[in-house]
Amino acid sequence: MLEVGAKAPAFTLPDKDGNPVSLSDFTGRKVILYFYPRDNTPGCTRQACAFAAAYEEFWNLDAVVIGVSKDSAASHQKFAEKNGLPFILLSDPELSAIQSYGVWQEKKNYGKVSMGVVRSTFVIDEAGIIEKVMPKVKPDTNAAEILAYLRG
């Protein structure tokens, strides 16, 4: 996984509408980049809804929220509509950003080992440098922890 002080890996991925979105589109603003395992699962839905509930506060702090998973753009569209998500969701089925940020890892679930996205959040500063890394975050507290961090 990447470390604080590293240059955030560049990416261009399709959003829920199929439009390309690049990290460089947000130069000059803070980016809250969170990786999550899957649309419409209980933990991922709670995490996304918490970011949605705090969206205005993130906006007022000049921070952009971007969620990334390997789900399709169509899946993201349904997920966003169903849960009223106002922020950007990016589709990474090829795992390009997921792997470059080091969040594709071995996971153990009920004794079974498989590869998957480890729920992780990165705060990227206005110049594209990683200023905070939060590995293995809890879906219910992640948004609040990021807000507390941004407020200092």
Buried (B, 14 or more C-beta within 10 A) or exposed (E): EBEEEBEBBEBEBBBBEEEEBEBEEBEEEBBBBBBBBBBEBEBBBBBBBBBBEBBEBBEEBEBBBBBBBBBBBEBBBBBBEEBEBEBBBBBBBEEEBBEBBBBBBEEEEEEEEEEBBBBBBBBBBEEBEBBBBBBEBEBEEBBBBBBEBBEE
